[in-house]
């Protein structure tokens, strides 16, 4: 029982970190695009 609970917890943590990563990548790409616009 304990291990299954731990597995589900890990799954939620993984999805959360994945969504955070995608959000960070989106932010970075947006910043990169703005920076490219400034350098031009």
N, C-alpha and C positions, 0 to 999 in steps of 0.2 A: 504493500500500500504506500509506504513512504517513498519508494523509488518512483512509482507512477506519478505521485504528486510532484516530485522534484522534476520529472520529465516535462509535465505540463507547464510548470513554472519556467523552466528553461525555454520552452517553446514561446511563451508570451514575451520573455526577455529578448529572445532572438528577433521576433517580429517587431518589437518596440525599437530595438537598436537598428534594425533594417530600415524602418520608416524614418528614424532619425537620420540615418546615413543618407538616404535618398533626399531628404529635406536639405541636408547640409550640401550635398552635391548640387542641388538645384540653386541654392543660394550662391554657392561658389561660381557656378556657371554664369549666373546673372551678374555677379560682381565682375567676373572676367570679361563679359560682354561689354559692360559699362566702361571698364578700364580700356578695352580695345577701342571703344568709341572715343575716349579721351585722348589716347595716344595718336589717333588719326587726326 
